[in-house]
Amino acid sequence: MFLAGSLSIVLMMTAAARTIGELRSSGHVRENVKQEMRRNLLARLRTGEPLLPGIVGYDETVLPQLANAVISGHDVILLGERGQAKSRIMRSLINFLDPQVPAIAGCEINDHPFGPICRRCLDLIAKDGDTVEIAWIDRDQRYGEKLATPDISIADLIGEVDPIKVAEGRYLADEMTIHYGLLPRTNRGIFGINELPDLAERIQVGLLNIMEEKDVQIRGYRVRLPLDLFVIASANPEDYTSRGRIITPLKDRFGSQVRTHYPLTIGEEMQIMEAERHPVPEDFELIFPTFMKEIVAELTHLARRSPHISQSSGVSVRMSIANFENLASNAVRRAARVGEALAVPRITDLAFLTSSTAGRVEIEALDEGKEEQVLSRLERGAISAVFSRHFSAAQFDGIVARFEDGQMLEVGEGINARTYTRAIGELPEVATALKKLSLPDRPEVRASVIEFLLEGLHLNKRLNKDEVEGRAVYRR
């Protein structure tokens, strides 16, 4: 037995080997893929490295369960609603693979030089022995993935007789006539299946044989394929638990079922939004106030708790990301229209989130106009929650007093920022709010903060608001 560190050193030293004989002389130790993943995961735990970089909000919930599954050598089902990073987790598991591993050169299914399973490699070693050449395959080449759909065939996943090879003179009973499918081609790697319950039952049986019995039937003759695989699948809880959607023996073959979830905090939601959003055009400077990011994240969290929105379908993090991008885009569009170099999202920009929100939520008992009412209620709730997090209405009695003297202010997503300052003047409460929110005192930023304060006061019933054709007038 080698220690994990010693084995890693040996693997690096053997990278120069070019034949089976050289690999054997180097002291290379054969591992299956689950042993390799276990070794690399434990090494990360010892050094304190992140297990899956870029995965946010799962450090205390999902990742410990996933780590236990890998250490146990279990195949895994990730169970969760849409937009919970299931596919990203599946693809990130290559971090637990070695940078390179040896395989017999030219093998379609990455046979290990010390334990070939395909007919070509068995015959080749029987003929040439330790002089057979080897190749080194990267970890990226050892991941395969398939979206489960009802039309997937055994040929797609496992293989089919290749008519071209038959035409070349081989007999149908010859194993060399097989064109291997995705699973054999991922041998000694990780295979991910998205939406497992959508696989037809007969295909599930084929997958069951690969995972447990290690044999399949292709066109009437049996092929022994003891594949070395780590299988990870994803499923929606609603589909996974429905009777008839997945055969019980296959469900039983997955050693661990890990439940994913949406971000538990506003901060985690914002962190994901920041990491995933597309950049704005380089010819515009963008300042995205933190309170506007909080409103976007809060809106999504409220949607996940709303009785008016179907929770069985889930409310994806992609909604937060798309809303974040749309707010930035509308701020850039305004800046281009009114001739400002700085783009800053405002409260009035929230009206443009319908296009990135409506298609991602399912409204319960949808009636005429009900969708707009639900989304508008969520938006107001998000603004009110974020305003209360930072301020109290009593802090802005000076602004309210200004409006009691007859002041009115028209706001709109297309109004120039300096118009706000000219209309409302240099109020000390606005400067205080800018400082508390850690924002620079620039006209475009001021306009955004003014809209936030006015809407917060309106929702706290300190100001009235009249809305006409995309603009609003605040008054006492």
C-alpha positions as CSV (number, residue, x, y, z in Angstrom):
1,M,0.0,0.0,0.0
2,F,1.1,3.5,-0.8
3,L,0.2,6.6,1.1
4,A,-1.8,9.2,-0.9
5,G,1.2,11.6,-1.2
6,S,3.6,8.8,-2.3
7,L,1.2,7.6,-4.9
8,S,0.8,11.0,-6.4
9,I,4.6,11.3,-6.7
10,V,4.8,7.9,-8.4
11,L,2.0,9.0,-10.8
12,M,4.0,12.0,-11.8
13,M,7.2,10.0,-12.2
14,T,5.4,7.5,-14.5
15,A,4.2,10.1,-16.9
16,A,7.3,9.5,-19.0
17,A,6.4,5.9,-19.5
18,R,5.5,5.0,-23.1
19,T,5.0,1.2,-23.0
20,I,3.4,-1.2,-20.6
21,G,6.8,-2.5,-19.6
22,E,8.1,1.0,-18.7
23,L,4.9,1.7,-16.7
24,R,5.3,-1.6,-14.8
25,S,9.0,-0.8,-14.1
26,S,8.1,2.7,-12.8
27,G,6.1,1.1,-9.9
28,H,2.7,2.4,-11.1
29,V,-0.2,1.2,-9.0
30,R,-3.5,0.5,-10.6
31,E,-6.5,2.0,-9.0
32,N,-10.1,2.1,-10.0
33,V,-11.8,5.5,-10.5
34,K,-13.5,5.5,-7.1
35,Q,-10.3,4.8,-5.3
36,E,-8.6,7.6,-7.2
37,M,-11.4,10.0,-6.4
38,R,-11.3,9.1,-2.7
39,R,-7.5,9.6,-2.6
40,N,-7.7,13.1,-4.2
41,L,-10.7,14.2,-2.1
42,L,-8.9,13.2,1.1
43,A,-5.8,15.1,0.0
44,R,-7.9,18.2,-0.5
45,L,-9.5,17.8,3.0
46,R,-6.0,17.5,4.5
47,T,-4.7,20.7,2.8
48,G,-7.9,22.7,3.3
49,E,-8.4,23.3,-0.4
50,P,-12.0,23.9,-1.5
51,L,-13.6,20.6,-2.6
52,L,-15.5,22.1,-5.5
53,P,-14.3,25.6,-6.3
54,G,-17.1,27.9,-7.6
55,I,-19.9,26.0,-5.8
56,V,-21.5,28.5,-3.4
57,G,-23.7,27.8,-0.3
58,Y,-23.2,24.1,0.0
59,D,-20.2,24.0,2.3
60,E,-22.1,22.8,5.4
61,T,-25.0,20.9,3.7
62,V,-24.4,19.3,0.3
63,L,-20.6,19.0,0.1
64,P,-20.2,17.0,3.3
65,Q,-22.8,14.4,2.0
66,L,-21.1,14.3,-1.4
67,A,-17.7,13.8,0.2
68,N,-19.0,10.9,2.3
69,A,-20.5,9.3,-0.8
70,V,-17.1,9.6,-2.7
71,I,-15.2,8.2,0.3
72,S,-17.7,5.4,0.5
73,G,-17.3,4.6,-3.2
74,H,-21.0,5.2,-3.8
75,D,-22.7,6.2,-7.1
76,V,-24.8,9.3,-6.4
77,I,-28.1,10.8,-7.2
78,L,-28.4,14.6,-6.8
79,L,-32.0,15.4,-6.0
80,G,-33.2,18.9,-6.3
81,E,-35.3,21.5,-8.2
82,R,-34.0,23.3,-11.3
83,G,-31.3,25.8,-10.9
84,Q,-29.6,24.3,-7.9
85,A,-26.2,23.7,-9.5
86,K,-26.6,19.9,-10.0
87,S,-25.0,19.9,-13.4
88,R,-22.2,22.1,-12.3
89,I,-21.5,19.8,-9.3
90,M,-21.5,16.8,-11.7
91,R,-19.0,18.5,-14.0
92,S,-16.8,19.7,-11.1
93,L,-16.2,16.2,-9.9
94,I,-13.3,15.9,-12.3
95,N,-11.4,17.9,-9.6
96,F,-11.1,14.6,-7.8
97,L,-9.4,12.8,-10.8
98,D,-5.6,12.7,-11.4
99,P,-4.4,15.2,-14.0
100,Q,-3.4,12.3,-16.2
101,V,-3.7,8.5,-16.2
102,P,-2.3,5.9,-18.5
103,A,-4.4,4.0,-21.1
104,I,-3.5,1.6,-23.9
105,A,-2.8,3.7,-26.9
106,G,-5.7,3.8,-29.5
107,C,-8.2,2.2,-27.2
108,E,-11.8,3.5,-27.6
109,I,-12.7,2.8,-24.0
110,N,-9.5,3.9,-22.2
111,D,-8.4,0.4,-21.1
112,H,-5.9,0.4,-18.2
113,P,-2.6,-1.1,-19.4
114,F,-2.7,-3.7,-16.5
115,G,-6.3,-4.7,-16.9
116,P,-7.8,-4.4,-20.4
117,I,-11.4,-5.4,-21.0
118,C,-12.1,-4.8,-24.7
119,R,-11.3,-7.5,-27.3
120,R,-8.9,-5.3,-29.3
121,C,-6.6,-4.6,-26.3
122,L,-6.8,-8.2,-25.0
123,D,-5.6,-9.5,-28.4
124,L,-3.0,-6.8,-28.6
125,I,-1.4,-7.6,-25.3
126,A,-1.6,-11.3,-26.0
127,K,0.4,-10.6,-29.1
128,D,2.9,-7.9,-28.1
129,G,3.0,-8.1,-24.3
130,D,4.9,-5.3,-22.4
131,T,5.9,-3.6,-25.7
132,V,2.3,-2.3,-26.2
133,E,2.3,1.5,-26.3
134,I,0.4,3.5,-23.8
135,A,-1.1,7.0,-23.9
136,W,-1.8,9.5,-21.1
137,I,-5.3,10.9,-21.0
138,D,-6.3,14.2,-19.3
139,R,-9.0,14.4,-16.6
140,D,-11.2,16.5,-18.9
141,Q,-11.4,13.5,-21.3
142,R,-12.7,11.3,-18.6
143,Y,-16.0,12.9,-18.1
144,G,-19.1,12.0,-20.1
145,E,-22.6,13.4,-19.8
146,K,-26.0,12.7,-21.3
147,L,-29.4,14.5,-20.9
148,A,-31.9,11.7,-20.4
149,T,-34.8,11.9,-22.9
150,P,-37.4,9.3,-23.8
151,D,-35.8,8.7,-27.2
152,I,-32.4,7.6,-25.9
153,S,-31.5,4.1,-27.1
154,I,-29.2,1.3,-25.8
155,A,-27.0,2.2,-28.8
156,D,-26.5,5.7,-27.5
157,L,-25.5,4.6,-24.0
158,I,-23.9,1.2,-24.5
159,G,-23.2,0.4,-28.1
160,E,-24.4,-1.0,-31.4
161,V,-23.1,-3.3,-34.1
162,D,-21.3,-1.1,-36.7
163,P,-22.4,-2.0,-40.2
164,I,-19.2,-0.5,-41.7
165,K,-17.0,-2.9,-39.6
166,V,-19.2,-5.8,-40.8
167,A,-18.8,-4.7,-44.4
168,E,-15.1,-4.7,-43.9
169,G,-15.3,-8.5,-43.5
170,R,-15.9,-9.2,-39.8
171,Y,-18.6,-11.6,-38.5
172,L,-21.6,-10.3,-36.6
173,A,-20.5,-12.6,-33.6
174,D,-17.2,-10.8,-33.5
175,E,-17.0,-8.4,-30.6
176,M,-14.8,-6.1,-32.8
177,T,-17.9,-5.2,-34.7
178,I,-19.2,-3.1,-31.8
179,H,-19.4,0.6,-32.0
180,Y,-19.2,1.6,-28.3
181,G,-21.7,4.1,-26.8
182,L,-21.2,6.9,-24.2
183,L,-20.8,4.7,-21.1
184,P,-18.0,2.5,-22.4
185,R,-16.2,5.5,-23.9
186,T,-16.2,7.0,-20.4
187,N,-14.6,3.9,-18.9
188,R,-12.3,4.8,-16.0
189,G,-14.1,8.1,-15.6
190,I,-17.2,9.9,-14.4
191,F,-20.5,9.6,-16.2
192,G,-23.3,12.1,-15.5
193,I,-27.0,11.6,-16.4
194,N,-29.2,14.6,-16.2
195,E,-32.9,14.0,-15.4
196,L,-32.6,10.3,-14.8
197,P,-36.4,9.6,-14.4
198,D,-36.9,10.5,-18.1
199,L,-35.0,7.4,-19.3
200,A,-37.2,4.8,-20.7
201,E,-37.5,1.7,-18.5
202,R,-35.7,-0.6,-20.9
203,I,-32.8,1.8,-21.0
204,Q,-32.8,1.9,-17.2
205,V,-32.4,-1.8,-17.2
206,G,-29.4,-1.5,-19.5
207,L,-27.9,1.0,-17.1
208,L,-28.6,-1.3,-14.2
209,N,-26.7,-4.1,-15.9
210,I,-23.7,-1.9,-16.5
211,M,-23.6,-0.7,-12.9
212,E,-24.2,-4.0,-11.2
213,E,-24.0,-7.1,-13.4
214,K,-21.3,-5.7,-15.7
215,D,-22.7,-7.2,-18.8
216,V,-25.0,-6.2,-21.7
217,Q,-26.7,-7.7,-24.7
218,I,-26.1,-6.0,-28.1
219,R,-28.0,-7.4,-31.0
220,G,-28.5,-10.8,-29.4
221,Y,-25.1,-11.7,-28.1
222,R,-23.7,-10.9,-24.6
223,V,-20.7,-8.7,-24.1
224,R,-18.9,-8.7,-20.8
225,L,-18.1,-5.0,-20.0
226,P,-16.8,-4.7,-16.4
227,L,-16.6,-0.9,-16.8
228,D,-14.8,1.2,-14.2
229,L,-17.2,4.1,-13.7
230,F,-18.4,6.7,-11.1
231,V,-22.0,7.3,-12.0
232,I,-23.8,10.5,-10.8
233,A,-27.3,11.4,-11.8
234,S,-29.6,14.3,-11.3
235,A,-33.4,14.2,-10.8
236,N,-36.2,16.5,-9.8
237,P,-37.9,15.3,-6.6
238,E,-41.3,15.5,-8.1
239,D,-40.3,13.1,-10.9
240,Y,-38.0,10.9,-8.9
241,T,-40.6,10.0,-6.3
242,S,-43.4,9.4,-8.8
243,R,-44.3,5.7,-9.2
244,G,-43.2,4.3,-12.5
245,R,-40.7,7.0,-13.4
246,I,-37.6,5.0,-12.3
247,I,-37.3,1.3,-11.7
248,T,-36.7,0.3,-8.1
249,P,-33.6,-1.9,-8.7
250,L,-31.8,1.0,-10.4
251,K,-32.7,3.4,-7.6
252,D,-31.3,0.8,-5.2
253,R,-28.0,0.8,-7.0
254,F,-27.2,4.4,-6.2
255,G,-25.4,4.3,-2.8
256,S,-26.1,7.9,-1.8
257,Q,-28.9,10.3,-2.5
258,V,-27.8,13.9,-1.9
259,R,-30.5,16.7,-1.6
260,T,-29.5,20.0,-3.1
261,H,-31.2,23.3,-2.2
262,Y,-31.4,26.9,-3.2
263,P,-29.1,29.5,-1.5
264,L,-30.1,29.8,2.1
265,T,-29.1,33.5,2.5
266,I,-29.4,36.7,0.5
267,G,-25.6,37.0,0.6
268,E,-25.1,33.6,-1.1
269,E,-27.6,34.5,-3.8
270,M,-25.8,37.7,-4.5
271,Q,-22.4,35.9,-4.6
272,I,-23.8,33.6,-7.3
273,M,-25.2,36.5,-9.2
274,E,-21.9,38.3,-9.2
275,A,-20.0,35.2,-10.3
276,E,-22.3,34.2,-13.1
277,R,-23.4,37.5,-14.7
278,H,-22.2,38.5,-18.2
279,P,-20.0,41.7,-18.2
280,V,-21.4,45.0,-19.4
281,P,-20.0,46.8,-22.5
282,E,-16.5,48.1,-21.8
283,D,-17.3,51.7,-23.0
284,F,-19.6,52.2,-20.0
285,E,-18.7,52.4,-16.3
286,L,-21.2,50.5,-14.1
287,I,-21.8,51.0,-10.4
288,F,-24.3,48.5,-9.2
289,P,-25.4,49.6,-5.7
290,T,-25.4,46.8,-3.1
291,F,-29.0,47.6,-2.1
292,M,-30.1,47.0,-5.7
293,K,-28.4,43.6,-5.7
294,E,-30.1,42.8,-2.4
295,I,-33.5,43.7,-4.0
296,V,-32.9,41.3,-6.9
297,A,-31.9,38.5,-4.5
298,E,-34.7,39.3,-2.1
299,L,-37.3,39.1,-4.9
300,T,-36.1,35.6,-5.7
301,H,-36.3,34.5,-2.1
302,L,-39.8,35.9,-1.7
303,A,-40.8,34.1,-4.9
304,R,-39.6,30.8,-3.4
305,R,-41.9,31.4,-0.4
306,S,-44.9,32.8,-2.3
307,P,-48.2,30.7,-2.2
308,H,-49.0,32.2,-5.6
309,I,-46.0,30.6,-7.2
310,S,-45.7,26.8,-7.9
311,Q,-42.9,25.6,-5.5
312,S,-42.8,22.1,-7.0
313,S,-41.2,23.6,-10.1
314,G,-38.8,25.7,-8.1
315,V,-37.5,29.2,-8.6
316,S,-34.1,28.9,-10.2
317,V,-31.0,30.9,-9.3
318,R,-31.0,31.7,-13.0
319,M,-33.8,34.1,-12.4
320,S,-31.6,36.1,-10.0
321,I,-28.8,36.1,-12.5
322,A,-31.0,37.1,-15.4
323,N,-32.6,39.9,-13.4
324,F,-29.2,41.1,-12.3
325,E,-28.1,41.2,-15.9
326,N,-31.3,43.0,-17.1
327,L,-31.0,45.7,-14.5
328,A,-27.4,46.4,-15.5
329,S,-28.4,46.4,-19.2
330,N,-31.3,48.8,-18.6
331,A,-28.9,51.2,-16.7
332,V,-26.5,51.0,-19.7
333,R,-29.3,51.6,-22.1
334,R,-30.4,54.7,-20.2
335,A,-26.9,56.0,-20.0
336,A,-26.5,55.7,-23.7
337,R,-29.9,57.5,-24.3
338,V,-29.4,60.4,-22.0
339,G,-25.7,60.8,-22.6
340,E,-24.2,59.7,-19.3
341,A,-20.9,57.8,-19.0
342,L,-21.9,56.1,-15.7
343,A,-24.6,53.5,-15.6
344,V,-26.3,52.9,-12.2
345,P,-29.5,50.7,-11.8
346,R,-32.5,52.4,-10.1
347,I,-35.8,51.3,-8.6
348,T,-37.6,52.4,-11.8
349,D,-35.5,49.9,-13.7
350,L,-37.2,47.0,-11.9
351,A,-40.2,47.4,-14.2
352,F,-38.1,45.8,-16.9
353,L,-37.5,42.6,-15.0
354,T,-40.8,41.0,-16.2
355,S,-39.1,39.6,-19.3
356,S,-36.5,37.8,-17.2
357,T,-38.9,36.8,-14.4
358,A,-42.2,35.8,-15.9
359,G,-40.8,32.8,-17.9
360,R,-39.1,31.4,-14.8
361,V,-42.0,31.2,-12.4
362,E,-45.3,29.3,-12.7
363,I,-48.2,31.4,-11.2
364,E,-50.8,29.3,-9.5
365,A,-54.4,29.7,-10.8
366,L,-53.3,32.1,-13.5
367,D,-56.1,34.7,-14.4
368,E,-56.1,37.7,-16.6
369,G,-53.6,40.2,-15.1
370,K,-52.7,37.9,-12.2
371,E,-49.1,37.4,-13.3
372,E,-48.4,41.2,-13.2
373,Q,-50.1,41.5,-9.8
374,V,-48.0,38.7,-8.3
375,L,-44.7,40.0,-9.7
376,S,-45.5,43.6,-8.6
377,R,-46.3,42.4,-5.1
378,L,-43.0,40.5,-5.0
379,E,-41.1,43.6,-6.2
380,R,-42.7,45.8,-3.5
381,G,-42.0,43.3,-0.8
382,A,-38.3,43.0,-1.9
383,I,-37.9,46.8,-1.8
384,S,-39.6,47.1,1.6
385,A,-37.5,44.4,3.1
386,V,-34.2,45.8,1.8
387,F,-35.1,49.4,2.9
388,S,-36.0,48.2,6.4
389,R,-32.6,46.3,6.5
390,H,-30.7,49.6,6.0
391,F,-33.0,52.4,7.3
392,S,-36.1,53.3,9.2
393,A,-38.6,55.7,7.8
394,A,-38.1,58.0,10.8
395,Q,-34.6,58.8,9.7
396,F,-36.0,60.8,6.7
397,D,-38.4,63.2,8.4
398,G,-36.5,66.0,6.6
399,I,-37.4,64.6,3.2
400,V,-41.0,64.0,4.2
401,A,-41.1,67.6,5.5
402,R,-39.9,68.9,2.1
403,F,-42.9,67.1,0.5
404,E,-45.3,68.5,3.1
405,D,-44.4,71.9,1.8
406,G,-45.8,71.0,-1.6
407,Q,-42.7,69.4,-3.1
408,M,-43.3,66.8,-5.8
409,L,-40.8,64.7,-7.7
410,E,-41.2,62.9,-10.9
411,V,-39.1,59.8,-11.4
412,G,-38.6,57.5,-14.4
413,E,-36.1,55.1,-15.8
414,G,-35.4,57.6,-18.7
415,I,-34.9,60.7,-16.7
416,N,-31.4,62.3,-16.5
417,A,-29.7,61.9,-13.1
418,R,-29.0,65.6,-12.7
419,T,-32.7,66.4,-13.0
420,Y,-33.2,64.7,-9.6
421,T,-30.6,66.8,-7.9
422,R,-32.0,70.0,-9.4
423,A,-35.5,69.0,-8.3
424,I,-34.9,67.9,-4.8
425,G,-31.7,69.9,-3.9
426,E,-28.9,69.0,-1.6
427,L,-30.7,67.2,1.2
428,P,-28.4,66.1,4.1
429,E,-30.4,62.8,4.5
430,V,-29.3,61.8,0.9
431,A,-25.6,62.4,1.7
432,T,-26.0,60.4,5.0
433,A,-27.6,57.5,3.1
434,L,-24.8,57.5,0.5
435,K,-22.3,57.3,3.2
436,K,-24.1,54.5,5.1
437,L,-24.5,52.5,1.8
438,S,-20.7,53.1,1.0
439,L,-21.5,54.7,-2.3
440,P,-19.7,57.5,-4.1
441,D,-21.4,60.9,-4.3
442,R,-22.0,61.1,-8.0
443,P,-25.1,62.4,-9.7
444,E,-26.1,59.0,-11.2
445,V,-25.6,57.2,-7.9
446,R,-27.5,60.0,-6.1
447,A,-30.5,59.5,-8.5
448,S,-30.5,55.8,-7.6
449,V,-30.4,56.4,-3.9
450,I,-33.1,59.1,-4.1
451,E,-35.4,56.7,-5.9
452,F,-34.7,54.0,-3.2
453,L,-35.4,56.4,-0.3
454,L,-38.6,57.7,-1.9
455,E,-40.0,54.3,-2.7
456,G,-39.1,53.1,0.8
457,L,-40.9,56.0,2.3
458,H,-43.9,55.3,0.1
459,L,-44.1,51.7,1.1
460,N,-43.9,52.8,4.8
461,K,-46.9,55.1,4.1
462,R,-45.0,58.3,4.5
463,L,-45.3,59.5,0.9
464,N,-48.0,59.1,-1.8
465,K,-47.2,57.9,-5.3
466,D,-49.0,58.4,-8.6
467,E,-48.0,56.2,-11.5
468,V,-48.7,57.2,-15.1
469,E,-47.2,55.7,-18.3
470,G,-43.9,54.3,-16.9
471,R,-43.3,57.4,-14.7
472,A,-44.2,58.1,-11.1
473,V,-44.8,61.2,-9.1
474,Y,-44.1,61.2,-5.3
475,R,-46.1,63.7,-3.2
476,R,-47.4,64.1,0.4
